[in-house]
Amino acid sequence: KVSIQLVLDEYKKFSLRSGIRLNHAKTEILPLGSCKNDMSIIKLKYDNSDIEIKPVKILKIGGVWFGYDSDERYIKNIKDRIDKMTRLMNRWTFARFTLEGNVILAKTFGLSQFIHLMQTLHIDFEDLKKIEQILFRFIWRGVDKIKRVTLQSDFCYGGLKAPNPILMNLTMKLKTFF
């Protein structure tokens, strides 16, 4: 509780210079270590008033869910994002774009949902295959007409640089080593 109060005091100093204010009504805290099972509301002072901060078991920071339960984290970070991507792609099924246009939409509204997650989290191979399946079902408006490898190739090899979530995920992981 003392360390949280010190953080709030520092944030107050930051607020005075930046003009950014803490919305304490929306502020949550994920208890760590020996305190992780303590879900009692924390009462502190901020900006000359008493505030309450609610402890939670899972919270979202920068688009990524953090918490203790790995299954719950995976569902919120990956499974829910796959469902969101599916809904986004379904919004565009009415439009009659060229094959090139469909590839661009698949990258923009589909694969872009996972780029940040690929940099930071593990994604199961089965889910990467599912993402690829959803994207190519959108691109072709049904069954594939040519091999995916061909469509994923560069322009000079007759491809359209179609999204390859499996290769992109591997590339993102390897970039952390170099």
Solvent accessible surface area in square Angstrom, and as a share of the most:
residue,aa,sasa,rsa
1,K,146,0.62
2,V,116,0.67
3,S,74,0.48
4,I,33,0.17
5,Q,42,0.19
6,L,107,0.53
7,V,98,0.56
8,L,10,0.05
9,D,61,0.31
10,E,101,0.45
11,Y,65,0.25
12,K,51,0.22
13,K,104,0.44
14,F,102,0.42
15,S,0,0.00
16,L,117,0.58
17,R,203,0.74
18,S,51,0.33
19,G,52,0.50
20,I,94,0.48
21,R,139,0.51
22,L,38,0.19
23,N,80,0.41
24,H,73,0.32
25,A,92,0.71
26,K,159,0.67
27,T,33,0.19
28,E,81,0.36
29,I,41,0.21
30,L,34,0.17
31,P,14,0.09
32,L,128,0.63
33,G,57,0.55
34,S,120,0.77
35,C,76,0.46
36,K,82,0.35
37,N,120,0.61
38,D,82,0.42
39,M,67,0.30
40,S,67,0.43
41,I,91,0.46
42,I,31,0.16
43,K,125,0.53
44,L,10,0.05
45,K,121,0.51
46,Y,12,0.05
47,D,69,0.36
48,N,157,0.80
49,S,52,0.33
50,D,107,0.56
51,I,4,0.02
52,E,94,0.42
53,I,4,0.02
54,K,111,0.47
55,P,9,0.06
56,V,21,0.12
57,K,108,0.46
58,I,27,0.14
59,L,23,0.11
60,K,109,0.46
61,I,104,0.53
62,G,67,0.64
63,G,27,0.26
64,V,6,0.04
65,W,61,0.22
66,F,88,0.37
67,G,13,0.12
68,Y,71,0.27
69,D,75,0.39
70,S,63,0.41
71,D,102,0.53
72,E,63,0.28
73,R,76,0.28
74,Y,45,0.17
75,I,90,0.45
76,K,60,0.25
77,N,3,0.01
78,I,1,0.00
79,K,83,0.35
80,D,66,0.34
81,R,45,0.16
82,I,3,0.01
83,D,71,0.37
84,K,87,0.37
85,M,0,0.00
86,T,39,0.23
87,R,139,0.51
88,L,28,0.14
89,M,4,0.02
90,N,86,0.44
91,R,158,0.58
92,W,73,0.26
93,T,61,0.35
94,F,154,0.64
95,A,12,0.09
96,R,206,0.75
97,F,95,0.40
98,T,92,0.54
99,L,55,0.27
100,E,89,0.40
101,G,16,0.16
102,N,7,0.04
103,V,4,0.02
104,I,111,0.56
105,L,18,0.09
106,A,0,0.00
107,K,74,0.31
108,T,70,0.41
109,F,62,0.26
110,G,0,0.00
111,L,7,0.04
112,S,52,0.34
113,Q,30,0.13
114,F,0,0.00
115,I,60,0.31
116,H,87,0.39
117,L,1,0.00
118,M,0,0.00
119,Q,83,0.37
120,T,77,0.45
121,L,46,0.23
122,H,124,0.55
123,I,3,0.02
124,D,53,0.27
125,F,117,0.49
126,E,124,0.56
127,D,6,0.03
128,L,6,0.03
129,K,88,0.37
130,K,94,0.40
131,I,0,0.00
132,E,11,0.05
133,Q,86,0.38
134,I,13,0.07
135,L,0,0.00
136,F,0,0.00
137,R,116,0.43
138,F,9,0.04
139,I,1,0.01
140,W,32,0.11
141,R,80,0.29
142,G,31,0.30
143,V,127,0.73
144,D,46,0.24
145,K,135,0.57
146,I,79,0.40
147,K,157,0.67
148,R,67,0.24
149,V,113,0.65
150,T,57,0.33
151,L,3,0.02
152,Q,31,0.14
153,S,30,0.19
154,D,59,0.30
155,F,125,0.52
156,C,104,0.62
157,Y,169,0.64
158,G,60,0.57
159,G,3,0.03
160,L,33,0.16
161,K,88,0.37
162,A,6,0.05
163,P,4,0.02
164,N,40,0.20
165,P,0,0.00
166,I,48,0.24
167,L,101,0.50
168,M,59,0.26
169,N,17,0.09
170,L,96,0.48
171,T,64,0.37
172,M,22,0.10
173,K,58,0.24
174,L,84,0.42
175,K,127,0.54
176,T,96,0.56
177,F,157,0.65
178,F,204,0.85
